[in-house]
Amino acid sequence: MRILNVHERELTAPAPAVGALINSLASDQDALWPRTTWPAMRFDRPLAAGAIGGHGPIRYAVEEFQPGHMVKFRFLGPRGFNGHHRFDVLTQEDDTAVLRHTIDMSANGLALLAWLLAIRPLHDALLEDALAQAQTSLGLPPVVRPWSLWVKVLRWLMSASRARAEHSPSRQGSP
């Protein structure tokens, strides 16, 4: 089954500032990934084409990286996920930019069932938290989308009841 999943947020900030958020991914100064409440994005080397890593049980390789503009990851796992996910910065005419995350993949077998029941709701919550973190890192008030009850239950089950609580990013950039 083909899966196309898109999350985006228009940000009142110039494209280079939004692009710097992508550049910071998986670094000690990561200003985009909500790593205080979700598994951190980690790679075997700094963000660049060929880097291998992921977050939690999701594994991927950096297939393409255009600093300040986009990063594209090819899924390596879980088994049955075939495709990509990416972050893009889309420049607008009025000194704003859109930060977009897209998954374009096919899933089959148990991977499809896992996507439908657990990974999609967790992914959607994580991405909305990342977009709120982007707003915070740019000094903008974050638009925080509360986690669904199902996301809270999944996080509790997957963490043996030790899941970190939902946490809204602060305006100072510290999630």
Secondary structure, DSSP 8 states (H G I E B T S, - for coil): -EEEEEEEEEESS-HHHHHHHHHTTTSTT-SSS-TTTS---EESSSSSTT-EEEETTEEEEEEEEETTTEEEEEEEESTTEEEEEEEEEEE-TTS-EEEEEEEEEEE-HHHHHHIIIIIHHHHHHHHHHHHHHHHHHTT---------HHHHHHHHHHTTT---------TTS--
